[in-house]
Amino acid sequence: MSAARPPRPFLVHWVVDTAVAFLAIVVVALFLDVSIWIIISVAVLAGALAAPLTQRAEERALAERDRRDTADGSLASEHDDDPGAPPPARPER
């Protein structure tokens, strides 16, 4: 049984990546007198191009967390009911 949560939907990655791209280019583009509609269009395109990459990165990170947690005998969801609980101890390497 997998303890890791499923990855977030593609739409979530697209929206977040679009917002990040917008924030990354808006100040410089406005100083260069670029239309806000062009900035938004470029941000949406950049978000659509980056979303598959960030979704795959999240899938890999969740798989690694699940592998690591099951290897040491703990589960990632053991402390979900108590947010103040410390994380499980990791074995010495």
Secondary structure as UniProt FT lines:
FT   HELIX           10..31
FT   TURN            32..33
FT   HELIX           36..71
FT   TURN            72..73
FT   TURN            76..81
FT   TURN            83..84
//
